[in-house]
Amino acid sequence: MLGAAVAAFGVWKIGMATVRSFNYDVHGQPIEPRHEVEDVEDLDVYLVCGECGTEYKVSRLGDLQIPRHCGEKMQVERRPAQA
């Protein structure tokens, strides 16, 4: 009887650890909640390379992966819309 209780507790602990691990990616980092897609056409949003000054205009922001240009991550700049 005691052995069955210990086995049941072990199965429960493994199950709970498995359920808790669903909130982490393969590298053990917590998964960020997905953000809603934001229409930024009215604002001037750019990805700017700090090395050479290359700019990419962004019209919608969602789960943004910052690209690399000249080996460095580009910076997100929000500017007021030009009239």
C-alpha positions as CSV (number, residue, x, y, z in Angstrom):
1,M,0.0,0.0,0.0
2,L,2.8,2.4,0.9
3,G,4.6,1.5,-2.3
4,A,1.5,2.4,-4.4
5,A,1.2,5.8,-2.7
6,V,4.9,6.6,-3.3
7,A,4.5,5.5,-7.0
8,A,1.3,7.7,-7.4
9,F,3.1,10.6,-5.8
10,G,6.1,10.2,-8.2
11,V,3.8,10.0,-11.2
12,W,1.9,13.1,-10.0
13,K,5.2,15.1,-9.6
14,I,6.4,14.1,-13.1
15,G,3.1,15.1,-14.6
16,M,3.1,18.5,-12.8
17,A,6.7,19.1,-13.9
18,T,5.7,18.3,-17.5
19,V,2.7,20.7,-17.4
20,R,4.8,23.5,-15.9
21,S,7.4,23.0,-18.7
22,F,4.9,23.9,-21.4
23,N,5.6,27.6,-20.6
24,Y,9.2,27.4,-21.6
25,D,11.0,27.1,-25.0
26,V,13.6,24.4,-25.8
27,H,16.3,26.6,-24.2
28,G,14.5,26.8,-20.9
29,Q,13.5,30.5,-21.3
30,P,10.0,31.5,-20.5
31,I,7.8,32.0,-23.5
32,E,6.7,35.6,-24.0
33,P,3.0,36.1,-24.7
34,R,2.2,37.0,-28.3
35,H,1.4,40.6,-28.9
36,E,-1.4,41.8,-31.1
37,V,-0.4,43.1,-34.5
38,E,-0.2,46.9,-34.3
39,D,-0.8,49.0,-37.4
40,V,1.9,51.7,-37.4
41,E,1.3,53.2,-40.8
42,D,0.2,56.5,-39.2
43,L,3.5,56.6,-37.3
44,D,6.8,56.5,-39.1
45,V,8.5,53.4,-37.6
46,Y,11.9,52.4,-39.0
47,L,14.5,49.7,-38.4
48,V,17.8,51.6,-38.5
49,C,21.3,50.1,-38.8
50,G,23.7,51.9,-36.4
51,E,26.7,51.1,-38.6
52,C,25.7,52.3,-42.1
53,G,22.4,54.1,-41.5
54,T,20.3,51.8,-43.6
55,E,16.6,52.2,-42.8
56,Y,13.6,49.9,-43.4
57,K,10.1,51.4,-43.0
58,V,7.8,49.2,-40.9
59,S,4.0,49.3,-41.5
60,R,2.9,46.7,-39.0
61,L,4.4,45.6,-35.7
62,G,3.7,42.2,-34.2
63,D,6.1,39.6,-32.9
64,L,9.1,41.5,-34.2
65,Q,12.4,39.7,-34.8
66,I,15.0,42.5,-35.2
67,P,17.1,41.8,-38.3
68,R,20.8,42.2,-38.5
69,H,22.5,44.5,-40.9
70,C,26.3,45.0,-41.0
71,G,26.5,42.3,-38.3
72,E,24.6,44.4,-35.7
73,K,21.0,44.3,-34.6
74,M,19.0,47.1,-36.1
75,Q,17.3,49.7,-33.7
76,V,13.6,50.4,-33.8
77,E,12.9,54.1,-34.1
78,R,9.4,55.6,-33.9
79,R,9.1,59.1,-35.3
80,P,6.1,61.4,-35.5
81,A,4.3,61.1,-38.8
82,Q,5.3,63.7,-41.3
83,A,2.5,65.9,-42.6
